């Protein structure tokens, strides 16, 4: 009985791990396609639009931050970490680094 439970848990954990890896690869491919493009293209794209936040990169360029609140059940959230009234969630961030000419030169992804 214990061997069956361990086997089932192992299968579940492996399936979860493979799903997470596939999600990260898709995110990486999507983000990488923007490298070399002007930020105005990102702003005009229906999926992206204007960023949630913009900050300076310290090199004369900008950091464009797109935050999305991911609700894992419960109430709407307003801060990170997100835990309120029995609900759980997190903030997913997609970050583009833009040089002084407005060209995206790298990116980061935080959260799935």
Order of alpha helices (4+ residues) and beta strands (2+ residues): alpha-alpha-beta-beta-beta-beta-beta
